Amino acid sequence: MSELIETDVVIIGAGPVGLFAVFELGLLDIKCHLIDILDRPGGQCAELYPEKPIYDIPGFPVVTGQGLVDNLMQQIAPFSPEFHFSRIVNSVEKQEDGRFKLTTDADETFLCKAVVIAAGGGSFQPKRPPVARIEAYEGKSVFYAVRKMDDFRDQDVVIVGGGDSALDWTLNLQPIARSLTLVHRRPEFKAAPASVNKMQELAAAGKINFLTGQVSHLEGDNGQLTAVHLSMASGEAMVHATRMLPFFGLTMKLGPVADWGLELNDNLISVDTEKFESSVPGIFAIGDINHYPGKLKLILSGFHEAALMAQAAKAIVSPGERVVFQYTTSSTKLQKKLGVA
């Protein structure tokens, strides 16, 4: 028998924008449950670049992806949100009483007054290189993201790709790796020119190897990589390796959201710019998963969307209640909620 959970708002997605939505809703006394496909909060920030610096978060000249998530978790702690990880929302249905019923693949049922979709671009999965038997090495010596840099300390690392992720991790891992080889199929890169220049300086100084070619096959036993074989214009080559990081981009899968009856624009949820409400009243979309004219896919844009969404959600959760807009800097009531008064 499925578990029934009742709350004011269910937030689908526990990335930075979903976490900040908890804060904005909490200021308005709205209780939240969050559901995420990952096994921890943070979304892409925690999954793909936890130690990568971010430079465009207001008030933080520089903060890592994990650092931002940690700060957001601290910020929303006074509101005691409840998290449900490693789950997918299979269905969202409007009920006769106006509430929404959500079901998950963990055999849970949620009843809520409003739904906030903050699921990024949907479910992101790394693209797997077309290399035979690579599955045998995944999670052991072949990884698609760097969660802890120390896992690559004193290792012979091969990084494959020519985008920002490949170049960023080449620069970040070079100081701690025993050896590092960057492999790209051509000399030109899609990464930031400054990163490319730094990589080329390291290669010229003999601190890394840069090879133009493609991975042909892997060598090693029981999931432990020992060598990466390359196809190059000059012929075959072999690089000793104990770790490989292929960065071939991500595949976005919208998943069950596509079947919820929402108006979509190129796999993104169309919303207005007053409430960030979808075509279904009571279902909001904030962050990278929404679409409107002039949309910028920035975390800071998602924070703004969360603030306006919360004001609109309050009218649904507490119809008829008069809401006086207050500032956290001057409102004793809000400061008491935050535990700082």
ABEGO torsion letter per residue (X at the ends): XBBBBBBABBBBEABAAAAAAAAAAAAAGBBBBBBBABABBGEAAAAABAABBBAABBGBABBBAAAAAAAAAAAAAAAGBBBBBGBBBABBBBBAAGBBBBBBAAGBBBBBABBBBAAEAEBBBBBBBBBBGAAAABGAABBABBABAAAABGBBBBBBEABAAAAAAAAAAAAABABBBBBBABABBABBAAAAAAAAAAAAAGABBBBBEBBABBBEBGGBBABBBBBBAAEBBBBBBABBBBBAEBBBBAEAAAAAGBBBBGGBBBBBAAAGBBABBGBBBBEAABBBBGBBBBAAAAAAAAAAAAAAAAAAABBGBBBBBBBAAABAAAAAAAGAX
